[in-house]
Each structure stands twice: as structure tokens, then as C-alpha cells.
């Protein structure tokens, strides 16, 4: 869904991508190896994300420990990107694409909060098909966030993304941008 906002002229700041970039940082990799041992890395030296997920989703204290080092780094990079996008007159809006928007209180930085909703079965199908997660891994991750109904209730707008029909999704994004008083651009 975020790509449709980008197609319409918004700058999208993807928190998952910022997180992945941090997890490739040699400095951070060294720190995590000092915490959890060299076995958290593949032979290539890259972090074994599956093993780290087991650690942090199995132990809330370890998850908070990791978030304590990652989140400030991600926040600094996000702020740099926001500042750069704000200086660019071609950017119609800045979208913070983050699963922890409410938890991290980033909603306070936003003029409008959009909750992208999908039925339980659709979400489950997507994460198993696209991310390769098992049902248990998906439940673990969803349970580590605020309840979806609380997020939905905190949102200013709700977009339903049960469809794979790109034209339908693009139309919903265009309607939302119109409601926000933003030009759609690029035919979106």
C-alpha cells in the first residue's frame, strides 16, 4: 500500500527498511555478537535474523534491549529523511510506514494517521506467502504490538486492503489524498 502513496508523490519512510539497514551495520553486528555470541551470524558475517527473532520474541527483556539500541538509531535516520523531504517542494506528503507507529508515539508527529486494515485470513496468507513466516511466528509478532482494534481506533482514516486489485487500492489512496487536500500526481 505504501508504494501507492509513493506513486502519488509522497515520500515513504519505511521503518522496516531502516531497521534492516541498521542490522547490516558492522558496528551494530559487533554489539549484538558481544551480547548473544558469534552464533547469531551466518558464515558470511550477516546476522541470522531468524535466530535473533527467536531470541527477542522468546524473551521480552531481550527484545527491549535490542529496541533500546535500534530505535534511537532508526529515529535519527528517520528525522534526517523527514528534514530532507520537507525541503523538497516536489514531495506532496511524507508517509511514515511503520508497524509500531502508535507504540513509538510517532503518531504525534503526524498530521493524519492512516490504519491499513485487512481481514485476519488475508493478513495470515500474506505473511506466510510473502515473508515465509509460520502461523506461530506471525502470532508472536502481532502479539508484540498493540491490539489492532486499538490502532484502528486511534487512526484518523482506515483503508481496507483485502483486495489484490491494484486499481481498487489506487482509488482508495486517491480518495484519501483528496480528503487530505493533497494533489494526487502521477495519475494516481
Buried (B, 14 or more C-beta within 10 A) or exposed (E): BBBBBBBBBBBBBBBEEBBEBBBEBEEBBEEBBEEBEEEBBEEEEEBBEEBBBBBBBEEEEBBEBBBEEBBEBBBEBBEEBBEEBEEEEEEBBBBBBBBBBBBBEBBEBBEEBBBBBBEEEBBBEBBBEEEEBEEEBBEBBBEBBBEBEEBEEEBBBBBBBEEEEEEEBBEBBBEBBEEBEBEBEEEB
